Amino acid sequence: MSTSSSLSDQIKLLQDRYVAFIQQSSQELEQLRSAVDHQDQELQEADQLRVQLAELQAQREQERLDMQAVLDTLKDSIGGQLRGIHEHLRKLSLEALEDLEKALNQVDTTSFVAYVPMTFATTLPATTPRVGPVQPAIAQKVEKTSEPKKEAKPKKPRTFRAKLVRGFSFAAVLAVAWYGWQSYSAQSGQVAGVSTNPGIVSTPSPSASATPVAQASGSQPDYKEAQVDVPFGQTKWENFSDPDFGISIDHPTTTSDLVHAASSDNLFLVRKNGFMFKVNKISTNKTAAEYMQTAQGDYGTDYDIKPGTLNNRPAFVATPKVHDEYSGTMYFVPRPASKTNPSPAGTTIIYQVWVKDEPAGSDDARRLDRIINSFQFVNIS
């Protein structure tokens, strides 16, 4: 009997353990099911956020395109209006000059003879031939000098003066309009005679007054070399090196124009109607890392910024997210410390280098490769 009772107790104990195990397994399965449901919900929310982010990006891109279209329309409209005003003023100036010429042709020379002093007339030699109308004119002058209060002023000199003033007035208006048009055309390109590249942002903005060192003040550069197309193998090169600016590069002289004014913090290589290469020297009281945090906020929406190199120099490389005819890659290159030419205390020098996107393997792309590979700091020993 004792053996049977002991076996029954063991069976009951096993049954209780099995029931407890089943209940514990059920609870764990329920917890696992809840965790899976929660993860599925989070994945669905993540998908919704991803869709919303894509919609916001598409909306932002559409707004950018719409804004660019509006800016282009305004630029074309203002340019057309200024050209119309310039043409109208040119016509008015030509008409004024024609009126002036007619007035000069209609001036009666006898009116001027009437003003010749008698003392001058009496000193003429007796043999000097006199034109018929001259004597009456002198006589008229003698008669009127006796009664100065009743003297009538000649009208034709006054008409001539009015025509002359009118001509000079139109010439002045034309000059002001032409200066305004030139200022409008030069605002975006930063360099006179070169158009703006939309989408290119520079901090700080390049100086609008930068002209070639050899360019005479007030003259308009033509940038003839920038319009030339030659094979890469026929490109002629020169080295630019400026200790004050702090860098040296090789640049093509047959297909671009280098623009750098003395003591300027900007350098441009003009190509066609825009730029193929730009360098902006930035002085900041921030460290390179702090400055790049600011640059990340300024450019992060349009560029992917990552650490990299420029001709084996440590740099931050900003690659445009959208590539088009105006896009380019930016390099932020901190200047190394120098014993012989140190930066001012608490100041960091950073060179912002912009390189235009060109089709891989093209002549201009190969030229840009050589320019980049020639980038060097000078006077930093």
TORKOL-4160 file (C-alpha; in steps of 0.2 Angstrom, whole numbers, padded with zeros to 4 digits, m for minus):
381
<pt num="1" X="0000" Y="0000" Z="0000"/>
<pt num="2" X="0014" Y="0012" Z="0004"/>
<pt num="3" X="0022" Y="0009" Z="m0012"/>
<pt num="4" X="0006" Y="0013" Z="m0022"/>
<pt num="5" X="0003" Y="0028" Z="m0012"/>
<pt num="6" X="0020" Y="0035" Z="m0015"/>
<pt num="7" X="0019" Y="0032" Z="m0034"/>
<pt num="8" X="0002" Y="0041" Z="m0034"/>
<pt num="9" X="0010" Y="0056" Z="m0025"/>
<pt num="10" X="0024" Y="0056" Z="m0038"/>
<pt num="11" X="0012" Y="0056" Z="m0052"/>
<pt num="12" X="0002" Y="0070" Z="m0045"/>
<pt num="13" X="0018" Y="0080" Z="m0042"/>
<pt num="14" X="0022" Y="0078" Z="m0060"/>
<pt num="15" X="0005" Y="0083" Z="m0066"/>
<pt num="16" X="0006" Y="0099" Z="m0056"/>
<pt num="17" X="0023" Y="0103" Z="m0063"/>
<pt num="18" X="0017" Y="0100" Z="m0081"/>
<pt num="19" X="0002" Y="0111" Z="m0078"/>
<pt num="20" X="0013" Y="0124" Z="m0071"/>
<pt num="21" X="0025" Y="0123" Z="m0086"/>
<pt num="22" X="0010" Y="0124" Z="m0098"/>
<pt num="23" X="0004" Y="0140" Z="m0089"/>
<pt num="24" X="0022" Y="0148" Z="m0089"/>
<pt num="25" X="0024" Y="0144" Z="m0107"/>
<pt num="26" X="0007" Y="0151" Z="m0111"/>
<pt num="27" X="0012" Y="0167" Z="m0102"/>
<pt num="28" X="0029" Y="0168" Z="m0111"/>
<pt num="29" X="0020" Y="0165" Z="m0128"/>
<pt num="30" X="0008" Y="0179" Z="m0124"/>
<pt num="31" X="0022" Y="0191" Z="m0120"/>
<pt num="32" X="0031" Y="0187" Z="m0136"/>
<pt num="33" X="0015" Y="0189" Z="m0146"/>
<pt num="34" X="0013" Y="0206" Z="m0138"/>
<pt num="35" X="0031" Y="0211" Z="m0142"/>
<pt num="36" X="0029" Y="0206" Z="m0160"/>
<pt num="37" X="0013" Y="0216" Z="m0161"/>
<pt num="38" X="0022" Y="0231" Z="m0154"/>
<pt num="39" X="0036" Y="0229" Z="m0166"/>
<pt num="40" X="0024" Y="0228" Z="m0181"/>
<pt num="41" X="0016" Y="0244" Z="m0175"/>
<pt num="42" X="0033" Y="0253" Z="m0174"/>
<pt num="43" X="0037" Y="0247" Z="m0191"/>
<pt num="44" X="0021" Y="0253" Z="m0198"/>
<pt num="45" X="0024" Y="0270" Z="m0189"/>
<pt num="46" X="0042" Y="0270" Z="m0197"/>
<pt num="47" X="0035" Y="0267" Z="m0214"/>
<pt num="48" X="0022" Y="0281" Z="m0212"/>
<pt num="49" X="0036" Y="0293" Z="m0206"/>
<pt num="50" X="0046" Y="0288" Z="m0221"/>
<pt num="51" X="0032" Y="0291" Z="m0233"/>
<pt num="52" X="0029" Y="0308" Z="m0225"/>
<pt num="53" X="0047" Y="0312" Z="m0226"/>
<pt num="54" X="0047" Y="0308" Z="m0244"/>
<pt num="55" X="0032" Y="0319" Z="m0247"/>
<pt num="56" X="0040" Y="0333" Z="m0238"/>
<pt num="57" X="0056" Y="0331" Z="m0248"/>
<pt num="58" X="0046" Y="0331" Z="m0264"/>
<pt num="59" X="0036" Y="0346" Z="m0259"/>
<pt num="60" X="0052" Y="0355" Z="m0254"/>
<pt num="61" X="0060" Y="0351" Z="m0271"/>
<pt num="62" X="0044" Y="0357" Z="m0280"/>
<pt num="63" X="0045" Y="0373" Z="m0270"/>
<pt num="64" X="0063" Y="0375" Z="m0274"/>
<pt num="65" X="0059" Y="0373" Z="m0293"/>
<pt num="66" X="0044" Y="0385" Z="m0292"/>
<pt num="67" X="0055" Y="0398" Z="m0283"/>
<pt num="68" X="0068" Y="0396" Z="m0296"/>
<pt num="69" X="0056" Y="0398" Z="m0310"/>
<pt num="70" X="0049" Y="0413" Z="m0302"/>
<pt num="71" X="0067" Y="0421" Z="m0300"/>
<pt num="72" X="0071" Y="0417" Z="m0318"/>
<pt num="73" X="0055" Y="0425" Z="m0324"/>
<pt num="74" X="0058" Y="0440" Z="m0313"/>
<pt num="75" X="0076" Y="0441" Z="m0320"/>
<pt num="76" X="0070" Y="0440" Z="m0338"/>
<pt num="77" X="0056" Y="0452" Z="m0335"/>
<pt num="78" X="0068" Y="0465" Z="m0326"/>
<pt num="79" X="0081" Y="0462" Z="m0339"/>
<pt num="80" X="0069" Y="0465" Z="m0353"/>
<pt num="81" X="0062" Y="0481" Z="m0345"/>
<pt num="82" X="0079" Y="0488" Z="m0343"/>
<pt num="83" X="0084" Y="0484" Z="m0361"/>
<pt num="84" X="0068" Y="0492" Z="m0366"/>
<pt num="85" X="0072" Y="0508" Z="m0356"/>
<pt num="86" X="0090" Y="0508" Z="m0362"/>
<pt num="87" X="0083" Y="0507" Z="m0380"/>
<pt num="88" X="0071" Y="0521" Z="m0377"/>
<pt num="89" X="0084" Y="0532" Z="m0370"/>
<pt num="90" X="0095" Y="0528" Z="m0384"/>
<pt num="91" X="0082" Y="0534" Z="m0396"/>
<pt num="92" X="0079" Y="0549" Z="m0386"/>
<pt num="93" X="0097" Y="0553" Z="m0386"/>
<pt num="94" X="0099" Y="0551" Z="m0405"/>
<pt num="95" X="0084" Y="0562" Z="m0407"/>
<pt num="96" X="0091" Y="0575" Z="m0396"/>
<pt num="97" X="0108" Y="0575" Z="m0405"/>
<pt num="98" X="0098" Y="0576" Z="m0422"/>
<pt num="99" X="0089" Y="0592" Z="m0415"/>
<pt num="100" X="0105" Y="0599" Z="m0409"/>
<pt num="101" X="0113" Y="0596" Z="m0426"/>
<pt num="102" X="0099" Y="0605" Z="m0434"/>
<pt num="103" X="0099" Y="0619" Z="m0422"/>
<pt num="104" X="0118" Y="0621" Z="m0426"/>
<pt num="105" X="0114" Y="0622" Z="m0444"/>
<pt num="106" X="0100" Y="0634" Z="m0442"/>
<pt num="107" X="0110" Y="0647" Z="m0432"/>
<pt num="108" X="0112" Y="0664" Z="m0440"/>
<pt num="109" X="0130" Y="0669" Z="m0440"/>
<pt num="110" X="0126" Y="0687" Z="m0442"/>
<pt num="111" X="0118" Y="0686" Z="m0424"/>
<pt num="112" X="0136" Y="0683" Z="m0418"/>
<pt num="113" X="0143" Y="0697" Z="m0428"/>
<pt num="114" X="0131" Y="0709" Z="m0420"/>
<pt num="115" X="0140" Y="0707" Z="m0404"/>
<pt num="116" X="0157" Y="0711" Z="m0410"/>
<pt num="117" X="0164" Y="0727" Z="m0401"/>
<pt num="118" X="0166" Y="0742" Z="m0411"/>
<pt num="119" X="0184" Y="0744" Z="m0405"/>
<pt num="120" X="0188" Y="0727" Z="m0413"/>
<pt num="121" X="0179" Y="0731" Z="m0429"/>
<pt num="122" X="0189" Y="0748" Z="m0430"/>
<pt num="123" X="0205" Y="0739" Z="m0429"/>
<pt num="124" X="0203" Y="0729" Z="m0444"/>
<pt num="125" X="0214" Y="0734" Z="m0459"/>
<pt num="126" X="0206" Y="0745" Z="m0472"/>
<pt num="127" X="0209" Y="0732" Z="m0485"/>
<pt num="128" X="0199" Y="0719" Z="m0476"/>
<pt num="129" X="0185" Y="0714" Z="m0487"/>
<pt num="130" X="0168" Y="0715" Z="m0478"/>
<pt num="131" X="0153" Y="0704" Z="m0481"/>
<pt num="132" X="0137" Y="0714" Z="m0485"/>
<pt num="133" X="0126" Y="0709" Z="m0470"/>
<pt num="134" X="0141" Y="0713" Z="m0458"/>
<pt num="135" X="0139" Y="0732" Z="m0459"/>
<pt num="136" X="0121" Y="0733" Z="m0456"/>
<pt num="137" X="0123" Y="0722" Z="m0441"/>
<pt num="138" X="0137" Y="0733" Z="m0434"/>
<pt num="139" X="0126" Y="0748" Z="m0437"/>
<pt num="140" X="0112" Y="0740" Z="m0428"/>
<pt num="141" X="0123" Y="0737" Z="m0413"/>
<pt num="142" X="0129" Y="0755" Z="m0413"/>
<pt num="143" X="0111" Y="0761" Z="m0413"/>
<pt num="144" X="0106" Y="0750" Z="m0399"/>
<pt num="145" X="0120" Y="0754" Z="m0387"/>
<pt num="146" X="0113" Y="0772" Z="m0386"/>
<pt num="147" X="0097" Y="0765" Z="m0378"/>
<pt num="148" X="0102" Y="0749" Z="m0368"/>
<pt num="149" X="0086" Y="0748" Z="m0359"/>
<pt num="150" X="0076" Y="0745" Z="m0375"/>
<pt num="151" X="0088" Y="0733" Z="m0383"/>
<pt num="152" X="0080" Y="0716" Z="m0388"/>
<pt num="153" X="0089" Y="0701" Z="m0385"/>
<pt num="154" X="0092" Y="0689" Z="m0400"/>
<pt num="155" X="0082" Y="0674" Z="m0399"/>
<pt num="156" X="0092" Y="0662" Z="m0409"/>
<pt num="157" X="0107" Y="0660" Z="m0396"/>
<pt num="158" X="0094" Y="0656" Z="m0383"/>
<pt num="159" X="0087" Y="0642" Z="m0394"/>
<pt num="160" X="0104" Y="0635" Z="m0397"/>
<pt num="161" X="0107" Y="0635" Z="m0378"/>
<pt num="162" X="0091" Y="0626" Z="m0375"/>
<pt num="163" X="0095" Y="0613" Z="m0388"/>
<pt num="164" X="0112" Y="0611" Z="m0380"/>
<pt num="165" X="0105" Y="0609" Z="m0363"/>
<pt num="166" X="0092" Y="0596" Z="m0369"/>
<pt num="167" X="0106" Y="0586" Z="m0377"/>
<pt num="168" X="0117" Y="0585" Z="m0362"/>
<pt num="169" X="0102" Y="0581" Z="m0351"/>
<pt num="170" X="0097" Y="0566" Z="m0362"/>
<pt num="171" X="0116" Y="0561" Z="m0362"/>
<pt num="172" X="0116" Y="0561" Z="m0343"/>
<pt num="173" X="0100" Y="0551" Z="m0342"/>
<pt num="174" X="0107" Y="0538" Z="m0354"/>
<pt num="175" X="0123" Y="0537" Z="m0344"/>
<pt num="176" X="0114" Y="0534" Z="m0328"/>
<pt num="177" X="0103" Y="0520" Z="m0336"/>
<pt num="178" X="0118" Y="0512" Z="m0343"/>
<pt num="179" X="0127" Y="0512" Z="m0326"/>
<pt num="180" X="0111" Y="0504" Z="m0318"/>
<pt num="181" X="0110" Y="0490" Z="m0331"/>
<pt num="182" X="0128" Y="0486" Z="m0329"/>
<pt num="183" X="0126" Y="0485" Z="m0310"/>
<pt num="184" X="0111" Y="0474" Z="m0312"/>
<pt num="185" X="0120" Y="0462" Z="m0324"/>
<pt num="186" X="0136" Y="0461" Z="m0312"/>
<pt num="187" X="0127" Y="0458" Z="m0296"/>
<pt num="188" X="0125" Y="0439" Z="m0297"/>
<pt num="189" X="0141" Y="0435" Z="m0306"/>
<pt num="190" X="0152" Y="0444" Z="m0294"/>
<pt num="191" X="0164" Y="0447" Z="m0308"/>
<pt num="192" X="0159" Y="0459" Z="m0322"/>
<pt num="193" X="0154" Y="0451" Z="m0338"/>
<pt num="194" X="0150" Y="0434" Z="m0330"/>
<pt num="195" X="0133" Y="0428" Z="m0327"/>
<pt num="196" X="0127" Y="0420" Z="m0310"/>
<pt num="197" X="0127" Y="0401" Z="m0308"/>
<pt num="198" X="0110" Y="0398" Z="m0298"/>
<pt num="199" X="0112" Y="0385" Z="m0284"/>
<pt num="200" X="0130" Y="0390" Z="m0280"/>
<pt num="201" X="0131" Y="0397" Z="m0262"/>
<pt num="202" X="0147" Y="0405" Z="m0255"/>
<pt num="203" X="0150" Y="0411" Z="m0237"/>
<pt num="204" X="0155" Y="0425" Z="m0237"/>
<pt num="205" X="0150" Y="0430" Z="m0255"/>
<pt num="206" X="0164" Y="0434" Z="m0267"/>
<pt num="207" X="0167" Y="0452" Z="m0270"/>
<pt num="208" X="0158" Y="0460" Z="m0284"/>
<pt num="209" X="0172" Y="0472" Z="m0288"/>
<pt num="210" X="0186" Y="0458" Z="m0291"/>
<pt num="211" X="0194" Y="0461" Z="m0307"/>
<pt num="212" X="0210" Y="0454" Z="m0315"/>
<pt num="213" X="0226" Y="0462" Z="m0308"/>
<pt num="214" X="0231" Y="0468" Z="m0326"/>
<pt num="215" X="0213" Y="0474" Z="m0329"/>
<pt num="216" X="0212" Y="0493" Z="m0330"/>
<pt num="217" X="0200" Y="0502" Z="m0318"/>
<pt num="218" X="0183" Y="0505" Z="m0326"/>
<pt num="219" X="0186" Y="0494" Z="m0341"/>
<pt num="220" X="0175" Y="0479" Z="m0345"/>
<pt num="221" X="0184" Y="0462" Z="m0347"/>
<pt num="222" X="0180" Y="0452" Z="m0362"/>
<pt num="223" X="0187" Y="0435" Z="m0355"/>
<pt num="224" X="0191" Y="0429" Z="m0373"/>
<pt num="225" X="0201" Y="0414" Z="m0367"/>
<pt num="226" X="0186" Y="0407" Z="m0357"/>
<pt num="227" X="0176" Y="0405" Z="m0373"/>
<pt num="228" X="0189" Y="0394" Z="m0382"/>
<pt num="229" X="0187" Y="0376" Z="m0385"/>
<pt num="230" X="0203" Y="0366" Z="m0388"/>
<pt num="231" X="0207" Y="0347" Z="m0384"/>
<pt num="232" X="0215" Y="0344" Z="m0367"/>
<pt num="233" X="0232" Y="0340" Z="m0375"/>
<pt num="234" X="0233" Y="0357" Z="m0383"/>
<pt num="235" X="0230" Y="0366" Z="m0366"/>
<pt num="236" X="0243" Y="0378" Z="m0361"/>
<pt num="237" X="0246" Y="0380" Z="m0342"/>
<pt num="238" X="0253" Y="0393" Z="m0330"/>
<pt num="239" X="0256" Y="0392" Z="m0311"/>
<pt num="240" X="0247" Y="0405" Z="m0300"/>
<pt num="241" X="0256" Y="0408" Z="m0283"/>
<pt num="242" X="0251" Y="0421" Z="m0271"/>
<pt num="243" X="0260" Y="0421" Z="m0253"/>
<pt num="244" X="0247" Y="0433" Z="m0247"/>
<pt num="245" X="0232" Y="0423" Z="m0253"/>
<pt num="246" X="0241" Y="0408" Z="m0247"/>
<pt num="247" X="0239" Y="0395" Z="m0261"/>
<pt num="248" X="0246" Y="0390" Z="m0278"/>
<pt num="249" X="0237" Y="0381" Z="m0292"/>
<pt num="250" X="0241" Y="0377" Z="m0311"/>
<pt num="251" X="0227" Y="0385" Z="m0322"/>
<pt num="252" X="0224" Y="0383" Z="m0341"/>
<pt num="253" X="0227" Y="0399" Z="m0350"/>
<pt num="254" X="0220" Y="0394" Z="m0366"/>
<pt num="255" X="0202" Y="0390" Z="m0360"/>
<pt num="256" X="0199" Y="0400" Z="m0345"/>
<pt num="257" X="0203" Y="0417" Z="m0337"/>
<pt num="258" X="0210" Y="0418" Z="m0319"/>
<pt num="259" X="0202" Y="0433" Z="m0309"/>
<pt num="260" X="0211" Y="0438" Z="m0293"/>
<pt num="261" X="0213" Y="0456" Z="m0287"/>
<pt num="262" X="0228" Y="0460" Z="m0276"/>
<pt num="263" X="0224" Y="0458" Z="m0257"/>
<pt num="264" X="0208" Y="0449" Z="m0262"/>
<pt num="265" X="0201" Y="0434" Z="m0253"/>
<pt num="266" X="0193" Y="0427" Z="m0269"/>
<pt num="267" X="0200" Y="0418" Z="m0284"/>
<pt num="268" X="0189" Y="0413" Z="m0299"/>
<pt num="269" X="0193" Y="0404" Z="m0315"/>
<pt num="270" X="0180" Y="0410" Z="m0328"/>
<pt num="271" X="0174" Y="0397" Z="m0341"/>
<pt num="272" X="0161" Y="0401" Z="m0354"/>
<pt num="273" X="0148" Y="0412" Z="m0345"/>
<pt num="274" X="0151" Y="0406" Z="m0328"/>
<pt num="275" X="0164" Y="0398" Z="m0316"/>
<pt num="276" X="0173" Y="0382" Z="m0317"/>
<pt num="277" X="0183" Y="0384" Z="m0301"/>
<pt num="278" X="0182" Y="0396" Z="m0286"/>
<pt num="279" X="0192" Y="0398" Z="m0270"/>
<pt num="280" X="0186" Y="0409" Z="m0255"/>
<pt num="281" X="0198" Y="0412" Z="m0241"/>
<pt num="282" X="0188" Y="0412" Z="m0225"/>
<pt num="283" X="0195" Y="0419" Z="m0208"/>
<pt num="284" X="0185" Y="0413" Z="m0193"/>
<pt num="285" X="0187" Y="0414" Z="m0174"/>
<pt num="286" X="0180" Y="0396" Z="m0173"/>
<pt num="287" X="0190" Y="0380" Z="m0174"/>
<pt num="288" X="0188" Y="0370" Z="m0190"/>
<pt num="289" X="0176" Y="0358" Z="m0182"/>
<pt num="290" X="0165" Y="0372" Z="m0175"/>
<pt num="291" X="0165" Y="0380" Z="m0192"/>
<pt num="292" X="0160" Y="0364" Z="m0201"/>
<pt num="293" X="0145" Y="0362" Z="m0188"/>
<pt num="294" X="0139" Y="0379" Z="m0195"/>
<pt num="295" X="0142" Y="0374" Z="m0213"/>
<pt num="296" X="0132" Y="0358" Z="m0210"/>
<pt num="297" X="0117" Y="0369" Z="m0205"/>
<pt num="298" X="0120" Y="0380" Z="m0220"/>
<pt num="299" X="0123" Y="0367" Z="m0233"/>
<pt num="300" X="0116" Y="0351" Z="m0226"/>
<pt num="301" X="0100" Y="0352" Z="m0235"/>
<pt num="302" X="0108" Y="0353" Z="m0252"/>
<pt num="303" X="0125" Y="0344" Z="m0249"/>
<pt num="304" X="0131" Y="0328" Z="m0241"/>
<pt num="305" X="0146" Y="0333" Z="m0231"/>
<pt num="306" X="0159" Y="0320" Z="m0226"/>
<pt num="307" X="0177" Y="0321" Z="m0221"/>
<pt num="308" X="0189" Y="0318" Z="m0235"/>
<pt num="309" X="0204" Y="0326" Z="m0244"/>
<pt num="310" X="0209" Y="0338" Z="m0257"/>
<pt num="311" X="0226" Y="0334" Z="m0265"/>
<pt num="312" X="0231" Y="0324" Z="m0249"/>
<pt num="313" X="0226" Y="0338" Z="m0238"/>
<pt num="314" X="0213" Y="0335" Z="m0225"/>
<pt num="315" X="0196" Y="0343" Z="m0230"/>
<pt num="316" X="0178" Y="0342" Z="m0228"/>
<pt num="317" X="0170" Y="0337" Z="m0245"/>
<pt num="318" X="0152" Y="0343" Z="m0249"/>
<pt num="319" X="0144" Y="0334" Z="m0263"/>
<pt num="320" X="0128" Y="0341" Z="m0270"/>
<pt num="321" X="0112" Y="0330" Z="m0268"/>
<pt num="322" X="0106" Y="0336" Z="m0285"/>
<pt num="323" X="0117" Y="0337" Z="m0300"/>
<pt num="324" X="0113" Y="0349" Z="m0314"/>
<pt num="325" X="0122" Y="0361" Z="m0326"/>
<pt num="326" X="0125" Y="0373" Z="m0311"/>
<pt num="327" X="0131" Y="0361" Z="m0297"/>
<pt num="328" X="0148" Y="0358" Z="m0291"/>
<pt num="329" X="0158" Y="0350" Z="m0277"/>
<pt num="330" X="0164" Y="0360" Z="m0262"/>
<pt num="331" X="0180" Y="0357" Z="m0252"/>
<pt num="332" X="0183" Y="0365" Z="m0235"/>
<pt num="333" X="0202" Y="0364" Z="m0232"/>
<pt num="334" X="0209" Y="0371" Z="m0216"/>
<pt num="335" X="0226" Y="0379" Z="m0217"/>
<pt num="336" X="0240" Y="0371" Z="m0208"/>
<pt num="337" X="0249" Y="0379" Z="m0194"/>
<pt num="338" X="0264" Y="0390" Z="m0199"/>
<pt num="339" X="0278" Y="0396" Z="m0189"/>
<pt num="340" X="0285" Y="0408" Z="m0202"/>
<pt num="341" X="0267" Y="0415" Z="m0207"/>
<pt num="342" X="0256" Y="0411" Z="m0192"/>
<pt num="343" X="0237" Y="0415" Z="m0192"/>
<pt num="344" X="0232" Y="0429" Z="m0180"/>
<pt num="345" X="0228" Y="0423" Z="m0163"/>
<pt num="346" X="0212" Y="0414" Z="m0161"/>
<pt num="347" X="0209" Y="0414" Z="m0180"/>
<pt num="348" X="0207" Y="0399" Z="m0191"/>
<pt num="349" X="0210" Y="0400" Z="m0210"/>
<pt num="350" X="0199" Y="0389" Z="m0221"/>
<pt num="351" X="0199" Y="0389" Z="m0240"/>
<pt num="352" X="0182" Y="0385" Z="m0247"/>
<pt num="353" X="0185" Y="0377" Z="m0264"/>
<pt num="354" X="0171" Y="0375" Z="m0277"/>
<pt num="355" X="0174" Y="0364" Z="m0292"/>
<pt num="356" X="0160" Y="0363" Z="m0306"/>
<pt num="357" X="0153" Y="0346" Z="m0310"/>
<pt num="358" X="0158" Y="0341" Z="m0328"/>
<pt num="359" X="0155" Y="0325" Z="m0337"/>
<pt num="360" X="0168" Y="0312" Z="m0333"/>
<pt num="361" X="0182" Y="0311" Z="m0346"/>
<pt num="362" X="0178" Y="0327" Z="m0354"/>
<pt num="363" X="0192" Y="0340" Z="m0358"/>
<pt num="364" X="0186" Y="0352" Z="m0344"/>
<pt num="365" X="0184" Y="0338" Z="m0332"/>
<pt num="366" X="0202" Y="0333" Z="m0335"/>
<pt num="367" X="0208" Y="0351" Z="m0333"/>
<pt num="368" X="0199" Y="0352" Z="m0316"/>
<pt num="369" X="0208" Y="0336" Z="m0311"/>
<pt num="370" X="0225" Y="0344" Z="m0314"/>
<pt num="371" X="0219" Y="0360" Z="m0306"/>
<pt num="372" X="0214" Y="0351" Z="m0290"/>
<pt num="373" X="0230" Y="0340" Z="m0290"/>
<pt num="374" X="0240" Y="0355" Z="m0291"/>
<pt num="375" X="0232" Y="0364" Z="m0276"/>
<pt num="376" X="0246" Y="0368" Z="m0263"/>
<pt num="377" X="0248" Y="0380" Z="m0248"/>
<pt num="378" X="0262" Y="0392" Z="m0249"/>
<pt num="379" X="0272" Y="0401" Z="m0236"/>
<pt num="380" X="0267" Y="0389" Z="m0222"/>
<pt num="381" X="0284" Y="0382" Z="m0217"/>
